[in-house]
Amino acid sequence: MSKLTALITGASSGIGYELAKIHAQNHYNLVLVARSSDKLANVKKELEYQYPVSVQILALDISVAVNIQKLTDFTDSQSIRIDHLINNAGIGVYGKYWETSVEDHLKLIQLNVNALVALTHHYSKKMVAHGSGKILNVASTAAFMPGPFMSTYFASKAFVLSFGEAVDSELSDTEVSLTTLCPGPTKTGFEAAASGMKESGLFTKSKVATAKDVALDGYDAMMKGNPVIVSGLINKLNVFSIRFSPRSWVIAITKSIMKPVN
Ligand SMILES: NC(=O)c1ccc[n+]([C@@H]2O[C@H](COP(=O)([O-])OP(=O)(O)OC[C@H]3O[C@@H](n4cnc5c(N)ncnc54)[C@H](OP(=O)(O)O)[C@@H]3O)[C@@H](O)[C@H]2O)c1
């Protein structure tokens, strides 16, 4: 059985589940985190049946600070060395900012930003001390522009990208790397979880990737130690063109894509 272990947040579905599967195929033991214990139990059963790996599951809401502590206490107390940290769990809130619940926006920031920052800190310190390790933080192509109708989501992903590039640069003289994965629209449970988002042009007008393809792109880039990976050719072209476009145009175009279809 493998001696290397990957910790993956948001591993019960979508991109996180596919990243868990790729790691199992490559014989990594797994620590998987999400809120739904039944879904996690199914993933554990499936992966342990198919691959020679051990899968530990923790049903925790990591938007709550005390649960982040529970997670790090668990791996520390069990002396589980985390070789790959995948900060994938993330949520969106869709709608005009002032018409949506501020509690939902604050929860989004707790999960998309605070949990990712806290876990990156805890495990990067251990990885540097140990002399090896890889971190994959899941941002989005949303990181490259402001996003009307998903203001805090786009801003949280801009944070994840900027934070990741900076920390990866600080890590350059160590054996540890941090890769930021930027997927475009991807077929997962994400748009259903961000109520109303399904009705936006983002998913009806854009080319939607599979979670498996996105996960493979992220895994490959992380293994190579690349700082940033934008998944998919069209997304790469879009992100490239944003660099040369006036900010006001970018916001206007994003608004027209993000607005409710009806
Ligand atoms: N789908 C897209 O179009 C897209 C595009 C760009 C970037 N992304 C990013 O990709 C990442 C994965 O999303 P996905 O598309 O795969 O969506 P998903 O299928 O909805 O997966 C989200 C995962 O996060 C978990 N999660 C949600 N809230 C949590 C919490 N408070 N504590 C712990 N786990 C929590 C969910 O499990 P439970 O519900 O069981 O907790 C689930 O496993 C996110 O960071 C998202 O922002 C997605």
PDBQT file of the ligand as one rigid body, heavy atoms in Angstrom, charges set to zero:
ROOT
HETATM    1  N1  LIG A 301     -18.277  23.996 -11.631  1.00  0.00    +0.000 N 
HETATM    2  C1  LIG A 301     -17.748  25.089 -12.145  1.00  0.00    +0.000 C 
HETATM    3  O1  LIG A 301     -18.255  25.633 -13.147  1.00  0.00    +0.000 OA
HETATM    4  C2  LIG A 301     -16.496  25.687 -11.559  1.00  0.00    +0.000 A 
HETATM    5  C3  LIG A 301     -15.761  26.605 -12.340  1.00  0.00    +0.000 A 
HETATM    6  C4  LIG A 301     -14.606  27.165 -11.801  1.00  0.00    +0.000 A 
HETATM    7  C5  LIG A 301     -14.199  26.830 -10.523  1.00  0.00    +0.000 A 
HETATM    8  N2  LIG A 301     -14.940  25.935  -9.788  1.00  0.00    +0.000 N 
HETATM    9  C6  LIG A 301     -14.471  25.640  -8.431  1.00  0.00    +0.000 C 
HETATM   10  O2  LIG A 301     -14.241  24.241  -8.327  1.00  0.00    +0.000 OA
HETATM   11  C7  LIG A 301     -14.322  23.854  -6.955  1.00  0.00    +0.000 C 
HETATM   12  C8  LIG A 301     -15.154  22.581  -6.854  1.00  0.00    +0.000 C 
HETATM   13  O3  LIG A 301     -16.466  22.858  -7.262  1.00  0.00    +0.000 OA
HETATM   14  P1  LIG A 301     -17.337  21.852  -8.149  1.00  0.00    +0.000 P 
HETATM   15  O4  LIG A 301     -17.656  22.564  -9.408  1.00  0.00    +0.000 OA
HETATM   16  O5  LIG A 301     -16.718  20.525  -8.212  1.00  0.00    +0.000 OA
HETATM   17  O6  LIG A 301     -18.684  21.864  -7.304  1.00  0.00    +0.000 OA
HETATM   18  P2  LIG A 301     -19.451  20.753  -6.435  1.00  0.00    +0.000 P 
HETATM   19  O7  LIG A 301     -19.706  19.543  -7.262  1.00  0.00    +0.000 OA
HETATM   20  O8  LIG A 301     -20.619  21.509  -5.851  1.00  0.00    +0.000 OA
HETATM   21  O9  LIG A 301     -18.400  20.389  -5.300  1.00  0.00    +0.000 OA
HETATM   22  C9  LIG A 301     -18.191  21.204  -4.174  1.00  0.00    +0.000 C 
HETATM   23  C10 LIG A 301     -17.595  20.326  -3.107  1.00  0.00    +0.000 C 
HETATM   24  O10 LIG A 301     -17.348  21.137  -1.943  1.00  0.00    +0.000 OA
HETATM   25  C11 LIG A 301     -17.982  20.549  -0.820  1.00  0.00    +0.000 C 
HETATM   26  N3  LIG A 301     -18.361  21.603   0.108  1.00  0.00    +0.000 N 
HETATM   27  C12 LIG A 301     -19.248  22.614  -0.103  1.00  0.00    +0.000 A 
HETATM   28  N4  LIG A 301     -19.343  23.363   0.995  1.00  0.00    +0.000 NA
HETATM   29  C13 LIG A 301     -18.511  22.826   1.916  1.00  0.00    +0.000 A 
HETATM   30  C14 LIG A 301     -18.177  23.152   3.254  1.00  0.00    +0.000 A 
HETATM   31  N5  LIG A 301     -18.741  24.207   3.869  1.00  0.00    +0.000 N 
HETATM   32  N6  LIG A 301     -17.296  22.380   3.930  1.00  0.00    +0.000 NA
HETATM   33  C15 LIG A 301     -16.728  21.301   3.316  1.00  0.00    +0.000 A 
HETATM   34  N7  LIG A 301     -16.990  20.943   2.049  1.00  0.00    +0.000 NA
HETATM   35  C16 LIG A 301     -17.880  21.700   1.362  1.00  0.00    +0.000 A 
HETATM   36  C17 LIG A 301     -19.174  19.797  -1.408  1.00  0.00    +0.000 C 
HETATM   37  O11 LIG A 301     -19.604  18.732  -0.603  1.00  0.00    +0.000 OA
HETATM   38  P3  LIG A 301     -20.777  18.831   0.498  1.00  0.00    +0.000 P 
HETATM   39  O12 LIG A 301     -21.925  19.540  -0.152  1.00  0.00    +0.000 OA
HETATM   40  O13 LIG A 301     -21.013  17.414   0.864  1.00  0.00    +0.000 OA
HETATM   41  O14 LIG A 301     -20.161  19.614   1.617  1.00  0.00    +0.000 OA
HETATM   42  C18 LIG A 301     -18.540  19.219  -2.672  1.00  0.00    +0.000 C 
HETATM   43  O15 LIG A 301     -17.804  18.070  -2.355  1.00  0.00    +0.000 OA
HETATM   44  C19 LIG A 301     -14.896  25.053  -6.207  1.00  0.00    +0.000 C 
HETATM   45  O16 LIG A 301     -13.872  25.740  -5.530  1.00  0.00    +0.000 OA
HETATM   46  C20 LIG A 301     -15.454  25.928  -7.316  1.00  0.00    +0.000 C 
HETATM   47  O17 LIG A 301     -15.468  27.294  -6.982  1.00  0.00    +0.000 OA
HETATM   48  C21 LIG A 301     -16.065  25.358 -10.274  1.00  0.00    +0.000 A 
ENDROOT
TORSDOF 0
